[in-house]
Amino acid sequence: MARLLFTSRKFGSLADPQPSESFTNLSELIGKPIQVMQQVHGDQVVVVDDQTKLPIADGLVTSSKEIALAVRVADCLPLLMYSEQVVAAVHVGRKGLVNKVAINAVDQMRKLGAGEIRGVVGPHICGECYEVGPDLYAQVGSNHPAAAKKSNYLNLYAGLVEQLSGITLTNLNLCTKELPDYFSYRASGEIGRQVGVICL
């Protein structure tokens, strides 16, 4: 069975994907080495078997019980998915929703033998707080109408649910802009990041 967690501001910032005391502490808490990625708001998903050099990707997938996967976020969606055999950590921002990075992660999970897949979305900016310009709103809304129900505001979680139809998703309903316990670039311009971590 998969185990997962989301950190908060109290754990400290994990903005830098390079090895650090914070990641060491997190690894000790999980009891496994943690694989992170250099996130670039793209659509690349990397399958890892053991801890490796920093991959340039926005999704990690593994069937190994020897490592944990981490995704670093502030206002974007930290999506953790799991089945009995495979887990994934995915960074889903506005660009990631458009690029279908979550769909790519599901495809990789299926290739590794995943059956029923479920997902949990941790702290992120909610649809009542994510205000964007009209051009960006129109661009995202044209492809993901569920994400654009309120004029000039994007609900990335609603867009993700629409995109991953057939997969049961749970939203923890923790808005990073509204809640001071979490880092939020939109709230204060911070560069701090919390993480979502998952392992088998």
Secondary structure, 3 states (H helix, E strand, C coil): CCEEEECCHHHCCCCCCCCCHHHHHHHHHHCCCEECCECCCCCCEEECCCCCCCCECCEEEECCCCCEEEEEECCCEEEEEECCCCEEEEEECHHHHHHCHHHHHHHHHHHCCCCCCEEEECCECCCCCCECCHHHHHHHHHHCHHHHCECCECCHHHHHHHHCCCCEEEECCCECCCCCCCCCHHHHCCCCCEEEEEEC
